[in-house]
C-alpha cells in the first residue's frame, strides 16, 4: 500500500481537508502546506489539539504524534490524493479556463447544471495548484457532475491542473492579455490556455468554445466540439438590448427563449450564452435554464449594480487586465446615458508591457464622452501625468478626495485589479 493509498483510507473516514490551522474543524485532516512566508509543519501539533483527526507533514522534526503522517512533500501528496479521489468517483468533470469570464461562466454553468444534476464546483476563484485539488476533494459519492475552474499565470500550469482533475469536457471562455509578466508574451498566453484543449483532445472528450472568437476557431478541426455563437454555431443566441442587464434570445432545439440575467456589461453576453449552450448539450430543460440564469445574482464585486442615492455604480473590481478593462469601459459608456464617471485601478502583473497597456487605456478613455476619470495606483499615476484625469497613488488618496468631493448623481464604473482594493471606496460614495 502506497502512502497515498493509506492517506486515502484516512480521508474516506475523515473527508474534510483543512490547510489553514486557524480554521480547523473537528475530525478534519490538516495538510501542512508551506509558502514563502509560512510553514504549516509548525502548526501540525496545534491543529491536532484543536480537533483535527490527522495531520500530514513533510518535516520529520515536527512528527510528534501517531496521528501525523510524514510524507516527502505535502503539496504533492495533496495533489496525488485529489487525483486518486477523482478517479475513484469516476464522475464527468467540466474544466473551465480563459483570460476573462471564467469565474462568472463557472458560476452560471454550475447554476444551470444544478437543475438536473447534483453539482460540485469551484468555490470563489480557488482555481490554482492548491484550489483545484481542494475542489476535487470536496466532491463525494453524491456528486453527479463536477465543474472545475482553472487559472494560470505561467506556462504549463493548465496542463498540470488537467493532470490532476482529468476533465472529460472543457471550455475556454476567451484568450486575452493577462499575467503577461508571468507568461512573457500574448503568444504564451494562447499556448497555455490551449493546454486544456490539448488534454481534452487527447482524452477524446468534448470541447466547447465561442465560434465568434477568431482566436478560438483554431480548435475547429477537432471533431468533438460543440460551439456557441451568434451565427454559425451549434447553439445560437443573439443579444437583446435591455440595458443595463444582459439579455439574449437563445435558439434551443424545440423553442426560442429569452434569457434575462442580472449581469451588467456586454462582455457577459458570451458567458450567459456559454452556460445556456452547455446546459442544452447536457439536456437540461430549457425552461429551467431560463429560470436558473434569471435567478443568478453576481457577487464579490463582479459586474454588480449598486445604487446609492442618485448614483448608479457598476462594481467590477475583482480583477482586471487589458482585455477586460477595455471591454468594461466600452460597454459602460455605450449603455449608460447621462453623466459617466470612471474609477480605474492599475492592471497588475503586466511586466514590461505595463506602461504600454495602461497608456492604451488612457488613450481609449480620452476619446470617450465621460465627465471624469479617477486613476488609482502607481502605474496609472505615472503614465497618466500628461492626461487631464485625476490621479492617486493608492485608494487611500482616492478616499480622501471623495470625503470632500462626493459624486451625487450619474453613472460610475469601478474597475481595477484586486490588489488595488477599490472596493474600499464604496463607503465614501
Backbone torsions as a table, in degrees:
resi	resn	phi	psi	omega
1	UNK	NA	127.6	178.8
2	UNK	-75.7	166.4	177.4
3	UNK	-61.7	-38.7	178.6
4	UNK	-62.8	-41.8	178.1
5	UNK	-61.8	-41.0	179.2
6	UNK	-62.5	-45.6	-179.5
7	UNK	-67.7	-33.1	178.8
8	UNK	-65.2	-37.2	175.9
9	UNK	-62.8	-40.2	176.4
10	UNK	-63.4	-44.4	-178.6
11	UNK	-60.7	-36.8	-179.7
12	UNK	-64.0	-26.0	176.1
13	UNK	-93.7	-19.4	-179.1
14	UNK	-136.0	71.6	-171.4
15	UNK	-81.2	47.8	177.1
16	UNK	-136.6	115.3	-178.1
17	UNK	-100.4	133.8	177.4
18	UNK	-128.5	134.5	177.8
19	UNK	-115.6	-3.7	178.7
20	UNK	-116.5	113.3	-175.7
21	UNK	-63.1	-16.8	178.0
22	UNK	-78.8	-11.0	-176.0
23	UNK	-119.5	30.4	-179.5
24	UNK	-63.0	135.8	173.1
25	UNK	-117.7	150.1	-177.2
26	UNK	-59.5	130.5	177.5
27	UNK	85.1	4.3	-178.0
28	UNK	-83.2	171.1	172.9
29	UNK	-111.0	123.7	179.9
30	UNK	-93.8	122.7	175.0
31	UNK	-100.7	116.3	-173.5
32	UNK	-83.4	75.9	179.2
33	UNK	-71.9	157.8	178.2
34	UNK	-122.9	150.0	176.6
35	UNK	-138.5	-172.2	-179.2
36	UNK	-63.0	-31.7	-174.2
37	UNK	-121.1	13.5	179.8
38	UNK	-153.8	157.5	177.3
39	UNK	-135.1	104.5	-176.4
40	UNK	-61.9	-22.6	178.5
41	UNK	-57.4	-33.6	-177.7
42	UNK	-66.2	-18.2	-175.8
43	UNK	-109.2	6.7	-176.8
44	UNK	-63.1	-48.3	-179.3
45	UNK	-62.4	-41.2	179.8
46	UNK	-64.9	-35.8	179.9
47	UNK	-63.6	-36.5	177.0
48	UNK	-67.4	-38.6	177.7
49	UNK	-63.9	-31.1	-178.7
50	UNK	-80.8	-8.2	176.4
51	UNK	123.4	-2.9	176.4
52	UNK	-62.7	142.6	-179.4
53	UNK	-80.8	-34.5	-179.2
54	UNK	-144.1	159.7	174.2
55	UNK	-134.5	133.7	178.3
56	UNK	-104.3	120.1	-175.0
57	UNK	-128.3	164.9	177.1
58	UNK	-133.9	18.7	174.0
59	UNK	-128.6	117.6	-170.3
60	UNK	-60.1	-30.4	-177.2
61	UNK	-63.9	-19.1	-179.2
62	UNK	-98.3	3.6	-179.9
63	UNK	-79.6	85.4	-174.2
64	UNK	-113.6	6.7	-176.9
65	UNK	-146.1	149.9	176.3
66	UNK	-70.8	-10.4	177.6
67	UNK	-91.9	13.5	174.9
68	UNK	-110.2	139.8	176.0
69	UNK	-113.5	120.4	-179.2
70	UNK	-89.1	123.7	-179.6
71	UNK	-125.3	170.9	179.9
72	UNK	-71.7	-39.4	-177.4
73	UNK	-152.1	118.7	-174.9
74	UNK	-63.5	-43.5	-178.5
75	UNK	-64.0	-42.8	178.2
76	UNK	-64.4	-35.9	177.7
77	UNK	-66.0	-41.6	177.5
78	UNK	-60.6	-43.4	179.5
79	UNK	-63.4	-46.9	179.8
80	UNK	-63.4	-39.4	179.2
81	UNK	-63.4	-43.0	-179.5
82	UNK	-63.6	-42.5	-179.8
83	UNK	-66.0	-41.6	177.0
84	UNK	-61.8	-41.6	179.1
85	UNK	-64.9	-42.6	179.3
86	UNK	-60.2	-43.4	-179.3
87	UNK	-68.6	-36.2	179.5
88	UNK	-65.8	-42.3	179.6
89	UNK	-67.7	-42.0	176.8
90	UNK	65.4	26.0	-178.6
91	UNK	-88.4	158.7	174.8
92	UNK	-68.3	138.2	179.2
93	UNK	-129.0	131.9	174.8
94	UNK	-105.0	126.0	177.3
95	UNK	-103.4	139.5	-179.1
96	UNK	-124.4	127.0	171.7
97	UNK	-139.4	-179.9	-177.5
98	UNK	145.9	166.1	-179.4
99	UNK	-75.5	-45.8	-178.5
100	UNK	-129.6	150.4	171.8
101	UNK	82.9	-0.2	-175.0
102	UNK	-68.2	-37.1	179.3
103	UNK	-69.9	-43.9	177.9
104	UNK	-63.5	-43.2	178.0
105	UNK	-62.4	-42.5	178.3
106	UNK	-59.6	-44.2	179.5
107	UNK	-63.6	-44.5	-179.7
108	UNK	-65.8	-44.6	180.0
109	UNK	-61.3	-45.8	179.7
110	UNK	-61.9	-42.4	179.6
111	UNK	-61.4	-41.3	179.2
112	UNK	-68.6	-47.4	-177.7
113	UNK	-66.3	-25.4	177.5
114	UNK	-63.2	-17.3	179.1
115	UNK	-71.1	-12.9	-179.3
116	UNK	-129.8	-30.1	-173.6
117	UNK	-121.5	160.8	168.1
118	UNK	-84.9	107.4	-170.3
119	UNK	-107.5	135.8	171.0
120	UNK	-116.8	132.8	-173.4
121	UNK	-145.1	162.7	-179.8
122	UNK	-56.3	129.8	177.7
123	UNK	-91.3	134.2	-178.5
124	UNK	60.4	-134.2	176.3
125	UNK	-118.6	43.2	178.9
126	UNK	-73.8	70.8	-166.1
127	UNK	-120.0	16.8	-177.0
128	UNK	-105.7	-162.0	-175.0
129	UNK	-65.8	-16.4	173.8
130	UNK	-100.0	-42.7	-177.0
131	UNK	-63.3	-40.8	-179.0
132	UNK	-64.3	-48.0	175.5
133	UNK	-58.3	-41.7	179.8
134	UNK	-65.0	-36.8	176.1
135	UNK	-61.2	-45.7	-179.8
136	UNK	-63.9	-38.4	-176.6
137	UNK	-75.6	-8.9	174.3
138	UNK	-87.8	-10.5	176.3
139	UNK	-76.8	151.8	-178.5
140	UNK	-142.2	-172.0	-175.4
141	UNK	-64.0	-18.5	178.3
142	UNK	-87.2	-13.3	-179.6
143	UNK	-70.9	128.3	179.6
144	UNK	-103.3	-20.9	-175.3
145	UNK	-153.0	134.6	178.5
146	UNK	-113.4	138.8	175.7
147	UNK	-123.3	117.1	-172.6
148	UNK	-120.9	121.2	175.9
149	UNK	-85.4	138.7	179.7
150	UNK	-126.7	122.6	177.5
151	UNK	-112.5	162.6	179.6
152	UNK	-158.0	145.8	170.1
153	UNK	-129.4	9.4	175.7
154	UNK	-143.5	152.5	177.9
155	UNK	-60.3	143.7	176.9
156	UNK	89.3	-11.0	-175.6
157	UNK	-70.7	-39.5	179.4
158	UNK	-65.6	-39.8	177.2
159	UNK	-59.0	-43.0	179.7
160	UNK	-64.8	-40.7	179.7
161	UNK	-67.8	-34.9	177.6
162	UNK	-64.4	-36.4	179.6
163	UNK	-67.1	-25.1	177.1
164	UNK	-80.8	-50.5	-173.0
165	UNK	-86.2	-23.1	-178.9
166	UNK	45.2	60.0	-176.8
167	UNK	-67.0	149.2	176.2
168	UNK	-94.4	-23.9	-178.2
169	UNK	-132.4	152.6	179.5
170	UNK	-148.0	153.8	173.5
171	UNK	-144.2	133.6	170.9
172	UNK	-106.0	116.2	-176.0
173	UNK	-64.2	-45.8	178.1
174	UNK	-173.7	171.9	176.8
175	UNK	-131.3	118.1	-178.5
176	UNK	-139.7	-166.9	-176.3
177	UNK	-87.0	110.8	176.6
178	UNK	-156.7	150.3	178.3
179	UNK	51.6	37.3	-177.5
180	UNK	-63.2	-24.9	178.0
181	UNK	-62.8	-41.5	-179.1
182	UNK	-81.1	-37.2	-177.8
183	UNK	-80.3	-30.4	179.4
184	UNK	93.0	-32.7	-179.9
185	UNK	-162.8	163.3	177.4
186	UNK	-65.6	-33.5	178.1
187	UNK	-61.3	-37.4	178.1
188	UNK	-71.1	-30.1	174.4
189	UNK	-62.0	-47.6	179.4
190	UNK	-58.8	-46.1	-178.4
191	UNK	-60.9	-43.8	-177.1
192	UNK	-69.0	-46.4	179.1
193	UNK	-62.1	-32.6	-179.3
194	UNK	-71.5	-11.2	177.6
195	UNK	-60.7	-29.3	176.1
196	UNK	-66.4	-45.9	178.2
197	UNK	-59.6	-43.5	-178.9
198	UNK	-59.6	-40.2	179.9
199	UNK	-68.2	-45.2	-179.4
200	UNK	-61.9	-40.7	179.6
201	UNK	-63.8	-44.3	179.9
202	UNK	-63.5	-33.1	-179.9
203	UNK	-85.1	-4.9	-177.9
204	UNK	64.2	36.4	178.4
205	UNK	-92.1	-174.3	-178.2
206	UNK	-103.2	136.6	-176.8
207	UNK	-120.7	131.8	178.9
208	UNK	-105.6	142.1	173.6
209	UNK	-159.9	163.5	-179.3
210	UNK	-83.6	111.6	-177.2
211	UNK	-68.3	-14.7	177.9
212	UNK	-80.9	-14.3	-176.0
213	UNK	-89.2	113.1	-174.5
214	UNK	-62.8	-32.2	179.6
215	UNK	-66.9	-33.2	-175.2
216	UNK	-85.3	-14.3	-178.1
217	UNK	-67.1	-8.5	175.6
218	UNK	-62.1	-17.4	-178.6
219	UNK	-88.8	0.3	-171.2
220	UNK	-68.5	-20.8	-177.7
221	UNK	-72.7	-19.9	177.8
222	UNK	-74.7	133.1	-171.7
223	UNK	-84.6	-4.4	178.3
224	UNK	-113.1	56.2	174.9
225	UNK	-110.3	155.6	174.1
226	UNK	-135.4	114.3	-169.3
227	UNK	-104.1	157.8	172.1
228	UNK	-130.6	153.8	-178.0
229	UNK	172.8	-172.0	-176.1
230	UNK	-97.3	-9.3	-178.0
231	UNK	-138.9	-93.2	-176.8
232	UNK	-86.3	93.3	-177.9
233	UNK	-157.5	164.0	177.4
234	UNK	-70.8	-31.0	178.9
235	UNK	-129.9	119.1	-171.6
236	UNK	-111.4	137.3	174.6
237	UNK	-143.6	157.0	176.8
238	UNK	-136.1	142.8	-177.9
239	UNK	-67.3	145.2	176.0
240	UNK	-117.9	131.3	-175.8
241	UNK	-76.7	101.1	175.8
242	UNK	-137.4	56.6	-176.3
243	UNK	-59.7	147.7	7.1
244	UNK	-87.5	-4.9	-172.8
245	UNK	-90.3	151.8	179.8
246	UNK	-81.4	127.7	175.0
247	UNK	-135.1	154.4	178.5
248	UNK	-151.0	158.6	175.5
249	UNK	-104.0	117.4	-174.7
250	UNK	-112.2	138.2	-178.4
251	UNK	-99.7	103.6	173.8
252	UNK	-88.5	173.6	-174.4
253	UNK	-59.8	-39.3	-174.3
254	UNK	-113.0	-4.4	-176.8
255	UNK	-161.3	162.9	174.9
256	UNK	-111.8	128.8	-177.8
257	UNK	-124.8	148.3	173.0
258	UNK	-93.1	122.0	-179.2
259	UNK	-104.1	110.8	-178.6
260	UNK	-103.2	132.3	-177.3
261	UNK	-119.7	172.2	173.9
262	UNK	-103.1	17.5	-179.4
263	UNK	-93.2	145.3	-179.5
264	UNK	-112.7	141.2	177.5
265	UNK	108.9	126.0	-178.8
266	UNK	-56.1	-29.9	-178.4
267	UNK	-64.3	-17.4	178.2
268	UNK	-81.4	-6.8	177.9
269	UNK	-56.2	-48.2	-177.3
270	UNK	-68.8	-26.1	177.3
271	UNK	-69.4	-43.3	177.8
272	UNK	-65.9	-43.4	-179.4
273	UNK	-63.0	-39.3	178.7
274	UNK	-61.9	-43.9	-179.7
275	UNK	-64.0	-41.9	178.7
276	UNK	-65.8	-39.8	179.1
277	UNK	-61.4	-48.3	-178.7
278	UNK	-66.2	-39.8	176.1
279	UNK	-60.6	-41.9	179.2
280	UNK	-64.9	-41.5	-179.8
281	UNK	-60.1	-39.8	-179.0
282	UNK	-92.0	17.3	170.4
283	UNK	61.1	38.4	170.3
284	UNK	-76.6	138.2	179.2
285	UNK	-53.1	124.2	-178.8
286	UNK	-53.9	-37.5	179.4
287	UNK	-66.9	-31.9	176.3
288	UNK	-74.4	-32.9	173.8
289	UNK	-62.6	-45.6	178.8
290	UNK	-57.2	-45.9	-178.0
291	UNK	-68.8	-39.3	-179.1
292	UNK	-63.0	-43.4	179.6
293	UNK	-68.2	-38.2	179.0
294	UNK	-63.9	-35.8	-175.7
295	UNK	-86.0	-15.3	-177.8
296	UNK	-71.2	129.8	178.8
297	UNK	-122.5	124.1	-178.2
298	UNK	-65.9	149.2	178.6
299	UNK	-137.8	-177.4	174.9
300	UNK	57.3	41.2	174.5
301	UNK	62.5	33.5	177.4
302	UNK	-113.7	108.6	175.0
303	UNK	50.9	42.0	-179.1
304	UNK	-96.5	141.5	174.4
305	UNK	-99.8	123.2	-179.2
306	UNK	-125.5	129.5	179.7
307	UNK	-109.9	128.5	177.6
308	UNK	-132.8	98.8	-176.6
309	UNK	64.0	-125.0	179.2
310	UNK	-91.5	10.4	-177.9
311	UNK	-106.2	125.6	176.4
312	UNK	-103.3	115.2	-175.1
313	UNK	-106.8	128.3	171.1
314	UNK	-102.9	109.6	-175.6
315	UNK	-96.6	111.0	-177.8
316	UNK	-140.0	54.3	-171.1
317	UNK	-113.6	27.9	176.9
318	UNK	-77.2	-32.7	-180.0
319	UNK	-160.9	163.7	179.2
320	UNK	-159.2	143.0	170.8
321	UNK	-146.8	172.1	-175.9
322	UNK	-54.9	-40.2	-178.4
323	UNK	-67.3	-48.5	-177.9
324	UNK	-70.9	-33.4	179.3
325	UNK	-63.7	-47.4	179.4
326	UNK	-63.3	-41.7	-179.4
327	UNK	-64.1	-42.4	-179.2
328	UNK	-64.3	-46.3	-177.6
329	UNK	-65.0	-48.0	-178.3
330	UNK	-60.4	-44.8	179.4
331	UNK	-65.1	-41.7	-179.1
332	UNK	-59.6	-49.9	-177.5
333	UNK	-67.8	-36.4	-177.7
334	UNK	-70.2	-28.8	-171.9
335	UNK	-107.2	4.0	-178.4
336	UNK	-127.0	124.6	177.8
337	UNK	-92.7	161.4	179.2
338	UNK	92.0	-153.1	-177.4
339	UNK	-82.8	122.4	-179.2
340	UNK	-112.3	132.7	179.4
341	UNK	-124.8	151.6	178.2
342	UNK	-126.3	134.9	165.9
343	UNK	-116.5	112.7	-175.3
344	UNK	-118.4	126.9	177.2
345	UNK	-101.9	158.7	179.7
346	UNK	-51.5	147.5	170.4
347	UNK	-97.0	114.2	-172.0
348	UNK	-89.6	168.5	175.9
349	UNK	61.0	39.7	177.7
350	UNK	-104.3	-6.7	177.1
351	UNK	58.4	-137.4	-177.0
352	UNK	-73.4	-5.3	174.7
353	UNK	-83.7	-8.5	-168.8
354	UNK	-59.5	-51.0	-177.5
355	UNK	-58.9	-44.9	-179.3
356	UNK	-63.2	-45.8	-176.3
357	UNK	-69.0	-35.9	176.3
358	UNK	-69.4	-35.2	176.9
359	UNK	-65.2	-39.9	178.0
360	UNK	-59.3	-40.9	178.3
361	UNK	-64.3	-42.3	-179.6
362	UNK	-66.3	-37.0	176.3
363	UNK	-65.7	-37.9	178.6
364	UNK	-60.9	-52.2	-175.4
365	UNK	-73.2	-20.5	177.0
366	UNK	-66.4	-24.0	-178.2
367	UNK	-102.4	9.7	178.5
368	UNK	-108.6	157.0	179.9
369	UNK	-85.8	98.5	177.3
370	UNK	-135.3	152.6	179.3
371	UNK	-74.5	-44.9	-177.7
372	UNK	-163.0	150.1	172.9
373	UNK	-123.7	137.7	178.9
374	UNK	-113.9	116.8	-175.4
375	UNK	-101.2	131.0	-174.4
376	UNK	-128.5	128.5	178.1
377	UNK	119.5	157.3	-175.4
378	UNK	-62.3	-37.6	-178.6
379	UNK	-65.1	-52.7	178.7
380	UNK	-63.9	-35.6	-178.9
381	UNK	-62.0	-44.4	-177.9
382	UNK	-74.0	-44.9	-177.9
383	UNK	-71.5	-29.9	-173.4
384	UNK	-85.0	5.4	-174.8
385	UNK	-63.8	-24.1	-179.3
386	UNK	-99.0	11.3	178.1
387	UNK	-111.2	165.8	-173.7
388	UNK	-81.9	-2.2	-171.6
389	UNK	-82.6	156.5	178.3
390	UNK	-76.4	138.7	-174.5
391	UNK	-125.5	144.0	178.8
392	UNK	-141.1	139.6	-180.0
393	UNK	-67.7	-31.8	-178.7
394	UNK	-152.5	176.3	-175.9
395	UNK	-68.6	-25.0	177.6
396	UNK	-62.1	-41.0	178.0
397	UNK	-64.6	-38.3	178.0
398	UNK	-65.6	-42.2	178.7
399	UNK	-61.0	-43.5	178.4
400	UNK	-58.8	-37.8	178.3
401	UNK	-65.9	-45.7	-176.2
402	UNK	-74.7	-18.9	173.8
403	UNK	-64.0	-26.4	-178.3
404	UNK	-107.9	-21.6	-174.3
405	UNK	-136.9	78.8	-177.3
406	UNK	-80.4	148.7	172.1
407	UNK	-89.9	119.1	-173.6
408	UNK	-95.0	-29.8	-176.1
409	UNK	-141.7	153.7	176.4
410	UNK	119.7	-164.0	-178.9
411	UNK	-117.9	137.0	-176.3
412	UNK	-133.8	124.6	173.7
413	UNK	-100.9	128.7	175.5
414	UNK	-113.8	115.2	-175.3
415	UNK	-141.9	131.1	178.2
416	UNK	178.7	169.5	177.9
417	UNK	-68.0	151.3	-177.0
418	UNK	-56.6	-36.0	-176.8
419	UNK	-64.2	-18.1	179.6
420	UNK	-80.3	-20.8	175.3
421	UNK	61.5	46.6	-178.5
422	UNK	-65.7	-19.9	179.7
423	UNK	-60.1	-21.1	-178.6
424	UNK	-65.7	-21.7	-176.3
425	UNK	-77.9	-16.0	-175.2
426	UNK	-55.6	-39.4	-178.7
427	UNK	-61.4	-25.4	-172.8
428	UNK	-103.5	14.0	178.2
429	UNK	-104.3	NA	NA
